[in-house]
Amino acid sequence: MAADLRRELYEGLDALPIYDIHTHIDARNAFAGSLADIIGYHYYTELANSAEYRPDFAAEMDPDQIVRQVLERLPLFANTVQSDWLMVIGETFLGIKRSEWTSLAWQEVAAKAQKAIDAPGYRQEVLRRSGVQSIYMTNSCDEDLEGIDRRLFVPCLRVDPFVFAIDNPAERERLERASATVVRSPEDFALALRRVFNKFAAHGMAYAALSTVPNLVTRPVSDEEAAAALNQALTTGRLDEQARRAWAAYALNCIGDCCRATHKPFHLMIGVRRGAYPAGVAGGRDLMDSANSLVGYDYLFNEYWDVSFPVSVLADTSGLELAASSWIRHNVYVSGHWWYQNSPSDIARELRRRLDVVPANKLLGYYSDAYRVEFILPKFRMYKHELATVLAERVERSLTHPNMAPLDVDQALRLGKALLLDNPMRLFGAA
């Protein structure tokens, strides 16, 4: 592959503004306040914990000690893409050279970062250098959305508690508070959900988002079966496995009803196995299930044919199934490269597969899944480089392939722009 071609494509893609369609960024606390807010990202604490396990680290809460412990073990995982992200953040925003992460004492590194963060105009400079135009958040049902800069921050309703935590009194109370509805019956729950959706829609909500367990099964659920499950949650404080599965299916149908009524997509992130590693750090205890299948979503996709479903998967074994589902289903879209697929080799593999078989208008390129704005730039750079590489391959292949029409650089860049901007903006209604 000609390096000049890849470079030209990367530079064209890098010039595009960033619409980051899924993050965990809090609009009121969007930027790092210290180095601990960056080093404390679970990617770094989990890598440090994995590289050199210390029993006290998982419970360590003091920000200075988190910085110290991660930086002490940084050389052990310097080969990773996560380390590359940190180097870019240091050079671009914090005034920290790559060599200084290991040559300086951790206190000096933290002090240099703090000086940059405290400088006037730091936040505006991060946004300018990143080219970020729109950040899609992940919001709980009772979050206050008043006063948020809607030009930059877009609310998205996280619906996991409605599906998986109806037996948790604290989560029910949040729903009741957000909806001004006491939930004692399935009808109450459906009403509470509609009220929350309407409130979020009034604040410019982009979509509902759900992170699901592996091999979830969707199906029709009668009011009587749903009532029995809810009554069990209310009276015993827990659900047995049969009731848990029934309630999850019922709640998913209610969410589908609300997405249909508000004309909002339902973003599914499928296949996370929670709590697989109890000795892990916060955010570093979950894994994927390579035996996960999308077959359990057939009912949801078919019943809610008029709802759009952007879908992300965790395991590479699910990648082909997702591409095939988006290939034949009009309402399923491939979305991003989530979590354990968020590495260059996995991104490149999935991009090749998706570009070969999925209609171009159904490809949602990337999201950062970031907790702070500083992480958006290095993550998108990583993706854009792999996208440029795959597009360059297609340009070169088209020159000799007996079936392909020649693909030129301008056409390749238009295809890249569709993934990064046009398709997300159309599906989610971005201005």
LUMSE-453081 format. One line per field, with one value per residue (C-alpha): residue number from 0; x, y, z. Coordinates in Angstrom, 2 decimals. Layout:
% residues N
num (NUM,...) .
X (X,...) .
Y (Y,...) .
Z (Z,...) .
% end
This chain:
% residues 431
num (0,1,2,3,4,5,6,7,8,9,10,11,12,13,14,15,16,17,18,19,20,21,22,23,24,25,26,27,28,29,30,31,32,33,34,35,36,37,38,39,40,41,42,43,44,45,46,47,48,49,50,51,52,53,54,55,56,57,58,59,60,61,62,63,64,65,66,67,68,69,70,71,72,73,74,75,76,77,78,79,80,81,82,83,84,85,86,87,88,89,90,91,92,93,94,95,96,97,98,99,100,101,102,103,104,105,106,107,108,109,110,111,112,113,114,115,116,117,118,119,120,121,122,123,124,125,126,127,128,129,130,131,132,133,134,135,136,137,138,139,140,141,142,143,144,145,146,147,148,149,150,151,152,153,154,155,156,157,158,159,160,161,162,163,164,165,166,167,168,169,170,171,172,173,174,175,176,177,178,179,180,181,182,183,184,185,186,187,188,189,190,191,192,193,194,195,196,197,198,199,200,201,202,203,204,205,206,207,208,209,210,211,212,213,214,215,216,217,218,219,220,221,222,223,224,225,226,227,228,229,230,231,232,233,234,235,236,237,238,239,240,241,242,243,244,245,246,247,248,249,250,251,252,253,254,255,256,257,258,259,260,261,262,263,264,265,266,267,268,269,270,271,272,273,274,275,276,277,278,279,280,281,282,283,284,285,286,287,288,289,290,291,292,293,294,295,296,297,298,299,300,301,302,303,304,305,306,307,308,309,310,311,312,313,314,315,316,317,318,319,320,321,322,323,324,325,326,327,328,329,330,331,332,333,334,335,336,337,338,339,340,341,342,343,344,345,346,347,348,349,350,351,352,353,354,355,356,357,358,359,360,361,362,363,364,365,366,367,368,369,370,371,372,373,374,375,376,377,378,379,380,381,382,383,384,385,386,387,388,389,390,391,392,393,394,395,396,397,398,399,400,401,402,403,404,405,406,407,408,409,410,411,412,413,414,415,416,417,418,419,420,421,422,423,424,425,426,427,428,429,430) .
X (0.00,1.33,2.10,1.30,-2.23,-2.90,-1.49,-3.67,-6.79,-5.93,-5.36,-8.70,-10.51,-8.64,-9.83,-13.46,-15.15,-15.91,-19.44,-18.87,-22.08,-21.52,-19.60,-19.89,-18.94,-20.77,-21.57,-20.95,-17.63,-16.48,-12.78,-10.04,-9.51,-6.24,-4.05,-5.95,-9.05,-7.07,-4.93,-7.99,-9.71,-10.44,-8.29,-5.20,-6.13,-7.10,-3.91,-1.82,-3.71,-3.18,0.50,1.48,-1.27,-1.34,-4.25,-4.72,-4.96,-8.53,-9.75,-7.41,-9.40,-6.87,-6.24,-2.54,-2.00,-3.87,-1.52,1.52,0.56,-0.37,2.72,4.97,3.66,3.30,6.46,4.88,2.05,3.77,3.11,-0.66,-2.91,-4.14,-0.60,-0.54,-3.71,-2.04,1.04,-1.10,-3.05,0.21,1.81,-1.31,-2.98,-0.77,2.69,4.17,6.72,6.61,9.93,8.80,6.13,8.91,11.91,10.21,8.93,5.18,4.70,6.46,4.33,1.19,2.37,3.04,-0.41,-2.03,-0.29,-1.69,-5.17,-5.29,-4.16,-6.75,-8.59,-7.60,-11.06,-11.54,-8.11,-8.95,-12.11,-10.32,-7.46,-9.82,-12.29,-15.17,-18.55,-20.98,-20.72,-23.47,-23.79,-25.12,-27.72,-29.64,-33.38,-33.27,-30.37,-30.94,-30.66,-31.39,-28.72,-26.61,-25.01,-27.13,-24.90,-22.14,-23.74,-26.58,-28.57,-29.07,-31.20,-29.53,-32.24,-30.27,-31.88,-35.38,-34.48,-32.12,-32.65,-36.38,-35.75,-33.37,-35.36,-32.92,-33.34,-37.13,-37.09,-35.04,-37.57,-40.46,-38.80,-37.97,-41.48,-43.58,-45.16,-45.40,-44.59,-46.79,-47.99,-46.80,-49.16,-47.46,-44.06,-45.10,-46.51,-43.34,-41.24,-43.32,-42.98,-39.21,-38.92,-41.06,-38.94,-35.73,-37.21,-38.06,-34.36,-33.20,-32.50,-30.71,-31.52,-32.11,-29.06,-28.84,-25.82,-27.07,-26.01,-25.01,-27.70,-30.64,-33.98,-36.71,-40.30,-43.89,-44.82,-48.36,-49.44,-50.08,-46.52,-45.05,-47.23,-46.06,-42.40,-42.90,-44.80,-41.91,-39.48,-41.64,-42.35,-39.08,-36.51,-35.16,-36.14,-35.59,-34.10,-37.41,-38.94,-35.77,-35.90,-39.61,-39.21,-36.26,-38.30,-41.30,-39.19,-37.49,-40.90,-41.93,-38.74,-39.42,-42.91,-41.39,-38.77,-41.52,-43.70,-40.86,-39.23,-35.90,-33.38,-32.66,-28.88,-27.96,-24.51,-24.65,-22.73,-21.07,-20.55,-20.60,-18.45,-16.37,-13.26,-14.10,-10.48,-10.48,-10.59,-13.79,-14.63,-12.19,-14.27,-16.34,-15.63,-17.34,-18.92,-17.62,-20.67,-23.02,-25.61,-28.02,-30.69,-32.49,-33.19,-35.20,-38.51,-37.44,-36.07,-39.10,-41.80,-40.31,-39.65,-40.16,-37.52,-33.86,-31.40,-27.75,-25.92,-22.46,-20.97,-18.04,-16.62,-15.11,-17.25,-20.30,-18.95,-20.05,-23.51,-23.94,-22.76,-25.13,-28.03,-27.40,-27.02,-30.58,-32.49,-33.55,-33.63,-30.28,-27.14,-23.56,-22.32,-18.78,-16.18,-17.06,-14.71,-12.72,-13.10,-11.69,-8.19,-6.58,-6.50,-10.15,-11.28,-9.54,-11.02,-14.56,-14.24,-13.22,-16.12,-18.69,-17.61,-17.84,-21.43,-23.37,-25.05,-22.89,-25.73,-26.04,-22.46,-21.97,-18.23,-17.00,-17.58,-15.05,-16.90,-14.81,-15.31,-13.37,-13.15,-9.36,-9.72,-11.79,-8.91,-6.50,-9.29,-10.68,-7.18,-6.71,-9.96,-9.34,-5.93,-7.44,-10.27,-7.72,-5.78,-8.84,-10.02,-6.54,-6.69,-10.03,-8.69,-5.72,-7.76,-10.28,-7.54,-7.01,-10.12,-12.15,-15.50,-14.87,-15.24,-12.21,-12.46,-10.65,-9.50,-12.46,-14.92,-13.06,-13.16,-16.89,-17.35,-15.32,-17.34,-20.55,-19.34,-18.06,-20.60,-23.42,-24.94,-24.82,-26.16,-29.05,-29.97,-29.68,-30.94,-27.76,-27.82) .
Y (0.00,3.43,5.39,8.64,7.43,6.42,9.71,11.72,9.85,10.20,13.92,14.32,12.35,14.10,17.46,16.45,17.68,15.05,13.96,11.57,9.56,7.70,8.85,8.85,12.52,14.65,18.04,19.73,17.96,17.26,18.07,16.72,18.67,16.91,14.15,11.71,12.26,10.95,8.29,7.11,6.06,2.37,1.39,2.49,1.19,-2.20,-2.46,-1.53,-4.06,-6.73,-5.97,-6.07,-7.07,-5.49,-6.49,-2.95,-1.27,-2.25,-0.49,2.51,5.75,8.50,10.31,10.87,7.23,6.17,8.39,7.01,3.37,3.64,5.63,3.22,0.42,2.43,0.91,-2.53,-1.66,0.93,-1.36,-0.85,1.49,2.88,4.04,5.67,7.60,8.86,10.00,12.01,13.61,14.53,16.06,17.79,19.13,18.77,19.83,16.45,14.90,11.16,10.63,12.59,10.07,7.76,10.07,12.43,11.59,11.04,14.22,16.26,14.74,15.52,19.10,19.71,18.40,20.60,23.70,23.07,22.26,25.40,27.69,30.17,28.87,25.23,23.83,25.90,24.81,21.13,21.54,23.52,21.08,18.10,19.48,18.23,19.55,17.31,14.99,12.48,11.75,8.81,10.14,8.59,9.15,11.64,13.79,17.53,18.53,22.22,24.71,22.28,23.66,21.79,22.86,20.69,18.13,15.85,13.88,10.13,8.12,5.08,2.46,-0.40,0.03,-0.31,-3.67,-5.23,-3.49,-3.24,-5.20,-2.47,-0.02,2.82,2.48,2.30,5.44,7.24,6.31,7.35,10.66,11.39,10.55,11.64,8.19,5.52,2.17,-0.61,-2.26,-2.80,-0.01,2.33,1.34,1.95,5.37,6.30,5.30,7.37,10.42,10.05,9.62,12.68,14.74,13.66,14.19,17.75,18.25,17.04,13.41,11.52,7.93,5.41,3.29,-0.17,-2.29,-5.86,-9.20,-12.01,-14.09,-12.00,-13.26,-10.84,-12.02,-10.95,-10.82,-10.71,-8.14,-10.96,-12.33,-8.85,-8.15,-11.36,-10.42,-6.86,-8.10,-10.45,-7.52,-5.33,-7.96,-9.90,-7.40,-9.87,-11.71,-15.37,-16.19,-16.87,-13.63,-11.71,-12.92,-12.16,-8.64,-7.88,-8.88,-6.85,-3.75,-3.99,-3.99,-0.93,0.85,-0.12,1.40,4.64,4.79,4.30,7.02,9.55,8.55,7.88,5.11,2.37,1.92,-1.60,-2.51,-6.27,-8.94,-7.66,-10.23,-8.22,-9.05,-11.74,-10.71,-9.72,-8.78,-6.17,-2.40,-0.43,-0.68,-3.55,-6.49,-7.16,-9.34,-10.42,-13.77,-15.26,-17.53,-14.55,-14.46,-11.87,-14.51,-13.50,-10.05,-11.35,-10.55,-7.01,-6.19,-7.67,-6.30,-2.79,-2.67,1.11,1.74,2.14,-0.05,1.02,-2.02,-2.58,-5.92,-6.85,-10.07,-10.63,-13.76,-11.47,-9.19,-11.26,-11.82,-8.08,-7.28,-9.89,-8.54,-5.01,-6.44,-7.84,-5.87,-2.38,-1.16,-2.53,-0.39,-1.35,1.15,1.82,-0.54,-1.08,-1.73,-4.89,-4.26,-0.75,-1.57,-1.01,-4.66,-5.25,-1.95,-2.77,-6.26,-5.08,-2.14,-4.44,-6.77,-4.00,-2.08,-5.26,-6.20,-3.43,-0.54,2.55,4.64,2.22,2.40,4.38,4.71,5.39,6.65,7.21,5.83,8.46,9.87,13.10,15.24,14.85,11.22,11.96,13.16,10.21,7.66,9.21,9.54,5.81,5.05,7.48,5.96,2.48,3.84,5.55,2.29,0.26,2.89,3.01,-0.76,-0.43,2.27,0.11,-3.08,-1.35,-0.67,-4.36,-6.12,-7.67,-6.72,-3.36,0.03,2.26,4.12,7.44,9.43,11.82,8.93,7.20,10.37,10.75,7.21,8.01,11.15,9.13,6.86,9.66,12.43,12.00,8.76,9.60,13.09,11.75,8.90,10.89,14.20,16.16,19.76) .
Z (0.00,-0.92,2.23,0.44,-0.35,3.24,4.48,2.09,3.18,6.87,6.55,4.80,7.51,10.31,9.00,9.64,12.83,15.45,16.33,19.23,19.38,22.67,25.73,29.51,29.72,32.27,30.74,34.10,34.68,31.15,31.36,33.58,36.78,37.51,36.16,38.36,36.22,33.24,34.90,36.85,33.60,34.06,31.07,33.01,36.42,35.00,32.92,35.95,38.06,35.40,34.76,38.43,40.81,44.25,46.50,47.82,44.42,43.56,46.69,46.42,46.25,46.90,43.56,44.23,44.98,41.85,39.80,41.60,41.25,37.56,36.60,38.47,36.25,33.03,31.45,31.80,29.41,27.22,24.24,24.41,22.44,25.76,26.50,23.06,23.95,27.13,25.24,22.81,25.65,27.35,24.26,22.94,26.05,29.14,27.97,28.93,26.57,26.02,27.77,30.82,31.83,32.98,33.46,35.91,39.36,39.39,41.47,38.77,36.03,38.01,38.64,34.93,34.08,36.74,35.42,31.95,33.24,35.39,32.56,31.22,28.18,28.72,28.01,24.87,23.66,24.19,22.13,19.41,19.03,19.10,16.58,18.70,17.59,19.41,22.43,23.11,26.82,28.84,31.26,34.12,34.18,37.07,35.87,35.67,32.02,32.50,31.52,29.47,26.31,23.78,20.91,22.38,24.71,23.57,26.17,25.73,28.16,29.75,30.30,31.92,35.37,33.93,32.41,34.94,38.30,38.94,42.16,43.37,45.54,44.88,41.11,41.38,43.50,40.84,38.18,40.42,41.24,37.61,36.40,39.41,39.22,41.92,40.33,41.70,38.50,34.93,33.88,36.36,34.99,31.39,32.36,34.27,31.30,28.88,31.12,31.33,27.57,26.96,29.35,27.63,24.17,25.18,26.01,22.59,23.46,20.66,21.62,24.38,25.27,26.81,27.73,27.73,29.14,26.75,25.06,26.17,24.87,23.76,23.45,24.08,27.77,29.10,31.65,34.10,33.76,34.10,37.16,38.82,38.26,39.53,42.58,43.37,43.16,45.39,48.06,48.26,46.98,44.45,41.27,40.58,37.20,35.48,36.74,35.86,32.27,32.01,33.38,31.10,28.05,29.25,29.95,26.56,24.90,26.91,25.86,22.25,22.61,23.92,21.16,18.62,20.18,20.42,17.09,18.79,18.04,20.55,20.83,21.97,23.29,23.45,25.28,28.46,31.23,34.44,37.46,35.74,37.68,41.28,42.07,39.33,39.69,39.15,35.45,35.01,36.19,33.08,30.04,26.85,26.11,22.86,22.69,22.64,19.85,18.48,17.86,21.05,19.59,16.64,18.34,19.29,15.84,14.08,16.37,16.38,12.66,12.67,15.38,14.39,16.31,16.26,17.64,19.09,20.13,22.33,20.92,17.48,17.23,17.19,14.48,11.51,12.98,13.50,9.97,8.55,10.63,9.36,5.85,5.78,8.42,7.43,11.05,12.37,12.05,12.90,15.48,16.56,17.98,21.61,24.50,23.74,20.00,20.39,19.17,15.76,14.68,15.59,14.06,10.79,10.62,11.30,8.90,6.05,6.78,7.12,4.04,2.01,2.91,4.71,2.82,3.17,4.61,7.57,8.82,12.05,12.23,15.73,19.24,22.01,25.06,26.89,30.37,29.73,26.61,26.50,25.39,22.30,20.11,20.49,20.18,17.00,15.58,16.12,14.33,11.47,10.81,10.51,8.35,6.09,5.85,4.89,2.39,0.83,0.41,-1.36,-3.68,-4.64,-4.94,-7.19,-9.75,-10.53,-9.23,-12.08,-10.49,-8.82,-10.43,-9.82,-6.51,-6.35,-3.34,-3.38,-3.42,-0.60,1.49,0.86,2.11,5.22,5.81,5.58,8.41,10.63,10.04,7.55,8.84,12.58,11.97,9.89,12.26,15.48,14.15,14.82,13.65) .
% end
